[in-house]
């Protein structure tokens, strides 16, 4: 049986002051040296731009590919070389950095981009900045642009094959590598085209090879899901059933001033098991024991499934808007009707008002009362739907919360709720129906 593949890494400083990371791996008893260079625009096949954490992560991915039997030594690109920077044209890496900062400052575009948009643009431009590093913007021709497109497709295909073969690929943050899809590749190529458009405006070049027909990619359109009236009603009912109710102490008999009585009273007040343990200076295991003996099931505590589904399905809020909504922006006793003020909306004023029904207002009032009972912050600047620590809830967490009632049986159906229920996205997740006579009708698309 051959020895398993192993590897070591040794950083070295080169004559130009940059570093090289020499990886030595042993395959079937033979050494295979691989060098990753720190300098940008390296033509040896490593791509350049490596640092020590990234090199160690790449060594782990190489070993994962070797164990899966799909590793191949990287080959240098056929024509990409280190071009001497022209006197009148900046390198693509520097120009793309200026382009991103100009969008942040509002120099390019109608207004400054948001922090989220900046993160997305930085990620998209990162691929082209690494590939074209050291190459002046006026020397990027159709062949180089096509090589960039081919490199993205080849990287995605290689990662997909490695993962299918069982390789456990990780990025620099230790997260599993997700191969680029056609939609992501199209976004990266569009970002390259935008940078070259600005280079034309600055008289650095006359054409844009990134906008040629050969650079076009047809990305599949996502299938948008929606809810029928009975499906939304079932979803709301399931969400209400899954919200942990307050235990009734009327049928519970315990010794006065005992630990069990204290646990029961705090549980009836809406506290979570961890909060009960901290308040009574007990271990969480002891609290779980008392709750089990008393027949009280608190689960993970109250998370507000019903109010989340109401805001998404009937009020028509986007998932990100639910995450950002604060209690001070909820007007429940307004003489003109209950309403929500959504900040940073995609409107000219940057703010929109969403009217809600009296029934929805009562659900929100009950939700805030449950938060207060659970010891969660309920001030004007606190979040209406917080996470377990009282801070901003993530879109991923809302997705898990909604998938709970979505996948549970409802209204006596053995198959559960239809798989057509929309998975929360960073856009709108709503249903085109109204369950109350005075409820406003909202747009029901679950996509952008």
N, C-alpha and C positions, 0 to 999 in steps of 0.2 A: 504493500500500500504506500503510495507516494506521500512524502511529508506535506502537511498543509502549508499553504502560502503564507509567508511572514514578511514583514518589511520594517525598515528603519529609515529615519530621515535625518539629514545633516545639513544645516544652513552654512553657506559659504559666501564670503564677500568677494566680488569680482573686481577687476582692475578699474572699471568705470564707477565704482562705488556702490553699485546695486548688488542685491543679494540673489543667490541661486540656491534652490532647495533640492539637494540630491537625495532622491529616494532610491533605496536599494531593496528590491524584493527578490525572493527566492521562489522559483517555479520549477517543480520537478527536479530539485537539486541544483538548478542553475541560477546564477545571479542575473537579474535584469535591471540595469540602472536606468532611472528616469530623472530628468532634470526639469524643474519648474522655475522660470525666471521671474524676478520681480519687475524688471523693466518692461514697459508697455511696448506693444507692437513686436514682440519676439516672433521670429519666423521659424523656430525649431519645431513647431507643432504644439507647444504648450499654450500658446496664446498670450502669455505675458500677464502682468498685473497681479502676480501671486504674492500673498503675504504668508507668514508662518502658520496662523490658524487655518487659512484656506488650503495650504499645502498638506497639512496633516489630515484635513477632511478629505482631500482628493486621494491621499494614500489609502485611507479607509475605503473609499469608493472603488479604487483600483483593486484592492484585495477582495472586495465583495464581488466585483466582476470576474476576478480570477476564480473564486470559489464557484461561481455560477457557470464558468466555462465560456464566457462571452467577451473576455478582454482582448483587445488588439492594441498594439503600440500605436500611439498617435502619429499621423503623418503630417508633414508641413504642407500648408496650402500651396497650390501650384504657382500662383503669381503674386500673392500678397507679400510685400517686402517692406523693409524700413525705408520709407522715402524721405529724402531730405526736405525739410520744411522750406517752402517757398518764402521769399522775403515779404510778399504782399498778401499772403493767404495764411491764416492760422491753421494749426492742425485741427482735425475733426474733434479730438478729445477736448481741447480748450474751447473750441467754438460751441460745442454742444453744452459745455458747462456754462458758458455765457448765455446761451439760449435759454437754459432752464432758469437761471437767475433772473433773466429779463422777464420771463413769464411770472415769476414770483413777485417781482417788483411792479408788474403791470406795464412795463415798457412795451412788451409784445402782448397783444390782445386787448380786449375792451376793458378789462379790470384785472387786478392781481388774482392769481389762482389760489385756491384754498390749500391748507396743509395736506389734506388727503389727496388732492390732485397732484400736488408736488411729489408726494411719495410714489404715486403711480407713474408719473412722467420720469422720475429718477430711475425707477425700476426698468421701464421700457428703454430709456436711453442707455442704460448700463450695458446692454448687449452690444449696441453699435459702437459705444465708446471704447469698449475693450477690443473689438474687431478692427476698427479703423484708427486705433491709437497711433500717433506719430505720422499719420498720412494727412497732408494738407487737404482742405475741403475742395480745392479746385482740381485735385488729382483722382477723385473718386469717380470712376467711369462705370459704364453698364456692366462690364465684366466683374469689377469688384463688388458692385451691388448684387449681382447674381450669385457671386461666391458667398456673400453674406447670407442671402436667402437660403442657399444650399446648405450652409453651415448650420443654420438654425434647424432646418428640417432634419439634417443628419444627426444632430445632437438629440433632438426629440425622439427620433426613431431608435437610436442606440440606447437611450435611457429606457424606452418602452420595452425593447428586447431584453435588456439586462434585468429589469424588474420582473418581466414575464418568466425569466429563467430562474428567479429566486434571489437575485442580488438585493441586498438591503442598502440602498443608496441614501446618503444623508447630505444635507447642506452644511454650511458653516455654523449654523445655529443648532445643529443636531436634529433638525426636523427631516422627515422623509422627503426625498426629492419627488416632485410632481413634474413629469415631462410637459413641455410646452405643447399646447393644443393649437389648432389652426387659428382660432380667434386671437390667442395671445401673440402668435407669430405675426398675424396681420397688424395688430396694434404696434408691435415693435417696428415693423417696416413703415407704418404710417408715421411713427415718430422720426425715423430717419428721413423720410420725405419732407416732413415739416422743417427739420433743421436745414436741409439743402434748399428749401424754399427761401428761408431767411438768408442763406448764403447768396442766392440770386439777388435778393433785395439789396444786399451789401456790396454787390458788384464783384463778388469773389468768383463767380462762375456764371455761365449763361444758360445751362440746362439742368434738369433734375432727373438723373437716371433712375431714381427710386420710384418715379411715377410712370415708368414704361409698362407696356402690357405684360411683359414677362415677369414683372414684380408683383402682379396681381395675385391675390389668394382669395379663394371663395370660402369664407368661413361659414359653417352651418349655423342656421338661425336657431336659437333656443326655442324649445316648445313651451309655449305659455299655457299655464293651467288656470282653471277658474273653478268657482263653486256654484252649484245650483242652490236654490233656496232651501231645500230639505237638507242638503249636505252642510250648509253653514249652520243651520239650526242644530243639526246633530253635533257638529264641532263645538258649538258654544255650550251645548248641554254636557258633552263629555268633559270639556274644560272646567265647567262648574263642578262636576262630580269629582274630578281629580284634585281640585283645590282642597287642601287639608282643612277640615272644619274644626271649630273649637269644641273640645270635649265637654260633655254634660256631667257635672259633678253630682247631680241629683241621685244617680244610681250607684255612686261609688261610696263605699264605707271604709274608712281608714281611721287609725288611731289619731287622736288630736295632737297637734304639734309634733307629729312624727315626720321623718324625712319623706315618707310616701305622700303625706298630706301636702307638704310644701311643694313637692314635685308636681302633684296633681293641680294645685292652685296656679302655679306658674304656667303649666301646660294649658290650663283653661284661659289664662291671660294672653295666650298667643306666643309664648316663648318657644324657641327652638331647643332641642336637647342640649346642644353645646352651650347656649345661653343659660339654661337651667343649671348645668354643671358649674359654670363660672360663678353664678350668683349664689349658689348654695355651697360652694367650695367642695363639691363632690366630683368624683371621676365620671367620665361620660359613660363608662360601663355600669356604674351604680345607677345613674339616671335611666339608662336603657332597661336595667333590671326592674326598677320601680314601675316604669311605664308599661312594661310587658305584664307585670303582675296586676296592674290596674286595668289592663285591656285597652290602653290608649295607644293609638298608632299615629305618630306625628310625621313619620317619613323624614324628608329633608326640611320639613316646615312649609310654611305658606310662601308660594312664589308668584301668585297672581296670574294663573293661567287664564282665568275668565276675562280679566281686564285686558290682558295682552291680546287675546283673540277678538275682543270687542273693538279695541283700537285699530287693529289691522283689518278685520273683516267688515265692520260696520261704519267706523269713522273714516276709514280709507287712508290711514296714515302709512307712510313708508316705514320699513323696519328701523332705519337709521333715525327717523323722527321719533319713534317710540323710545329708542335708546336715549335720545337727547332731551326728551320732554321733562320739564321740571314742574314741581307742584305749583310754583308761583305763576305759571303760564296757563293754569287750569282755572277757568271762571265758572263755578258751579251754581252761583246764586245771582247771576247777572239778571236784572229786570228784563233785558231784551232776549234772554235765553242763555242756557249753558253753552259754553264754547271753549275751544282750545286755541291758543296762540302758538303757531309753529314758527320758530325762528330759523333763519338761514334757509328759507324755502326757495324753490326755483321760480321765483316771481320777480317782477321788476322792483317791488318794494323790499324784497328779501324777507318778507313775513306774510303769512296767510292765516286766516281765521277759519277754523273748522267747527261748524255747529254740531252739537250732539243732542240726543233725545233725553227727556227726563229719565227714562229707564237707564240709559247709559250713565247719566249723572249719578244716579243712586248706586250703581255698581262701582263707580269711581270713589264715591264717599265711603262705601263699605270697605273698599280696598285700602284707602288711606287710614281708616280706623284699624284695620288689621295690621298695617305697618306700624302704627303707633303702639298697639298692644304688644307687638313683637320687639319693641324697643328700637325700631329703625328710625332714623332721622326723617322728620316730616316738615321741615321748614320750607320757606318759599324757594330757596336755592337748592333744595334737595330733589333728587330724581323721583318721578312718579312711579317708575318701575325700576327699582334698584337691584343690584346683585346682592348676594348674601352678606356683603360687608357694607352695604349702604352706598356703594359707589355706582358709577355708570355701568349698566349691564352691556354685554357684548352682543353683536348680531348673532354670533354662533350660539350663544346661550339661549337667545330667544328662539332660534331654530330648533334646539333640543326641546324647549318647553312646548312649542306648538306641535312638534312631532309626537309628543305624548298623547294628547287627546285625538290627534289625527289618526293614530294607529290603534286606538282602543275601540271595542265594540260600542255601538250607540243605538239607542231606540230599538233594542232587541235584535239587531242585525248580527248574525254570527260571523260575517266576513269583515266587520269593522267598517270604518269610513273609507271611502274610495281613495285609491292611490293618486287621484287627480288633485288632491288637496295641494295647494301651492306650498312649496318649501320656502321659508322666508328668505328674501334676497335684500340687497342693499337698496332696493327701490320700493315700488308700491306693492302691497300684498292685500288686496281687498276683494270684496264680492259685490256684484251689481244688484244687490237686493236690500230690502228693508224689512225688518221683522216687526217694527212698530209703526203705527199709522203716521206718526209725525216725524219719522226718521228721514233725513235727506238721502237721496240716491247718490251714490258715489261711483266713480270709475272703478271697474272691477279687474283690470289687468293686473297680473302678478309679475310683470316685468317692467323694463324701462320704457 
